[in-house]
Amino acid sequence: MALTVSELLTLLRLREESRHVFVGGSPVDGVRRIYGGQLLAQSIMAMGQTVRDAHRLHSMQGYFVHPGDVTRPLRFEVQAVREGRNFSTRHVRVSQDERLVFIGASSFQTQEGVHERLPSMPAVPSPEQLPSEADFFANEANLLERRRSHVSLIMQLFERRSEQWRPWLDPGVRAPVNGLWCRLREPCGDDPLLCAAVLAYASDLDLMTTAMRPRGYGAMDSHARSASLDHAMWFHAPVRPDEWFYYDMTGPCAMNNRGLGAGALYQDGRLIATAMQEGLMRVDDE
């Protein structure tokens, strides 16, 4: 099943069941486990709908507690931890029936101050100069049918270009660095909460695999099993995810089958967000 951008945006706009309690669903596309970026984005939307309009998201963090099942509805219970004049803090518990799937927290702040310092993005080729994801993986496209992956969701929703693509099978040992241009394939509007949620959705897929590149396993390797463990993100400046942004990633360390990924997101030449994630990779023959 193909997922369109409009369907994604509908998916992220959760239905309020009662005060500070929201319900939502997942696309069913052959992968039983819910994509982690979806839980991040929906949690941001749930928490953001409980704060005043003047309070804008500036940070979030969360833990993936149990794998989510795409066939079952999700329940988002939001707790107002702090309701201040300048800051609001929210906590969310995401569950399916009685099973806890995700826990997270976010902080929101009113606009204040005039001082601004945002680093410039690294010097990289423009997206028009780089191969698209679909073109690079054309010879491996059959793998998406044989081994369903969340990669297919991202490819349907986002146009991505990079000079650092690597094969899905047998990529060999690589340095833990990665970088790609990305933009949503259709307009998403200018709602700042929704734009931040879409950015979080896109940020999940590549951090852990970047950290694991020195192990030499590809995204479709049947011997390797991976999962996101936690995710933190800071939103420095407004973003339009339907316009090109650059995601610069490194993998600072790995230990006990865990890899730490760090990412900086840039748009219009300046840093707009920072993301960090720890992920798990287990290999059958190790």
Disulfide bonds with the S-S distance in Angstrom:
none
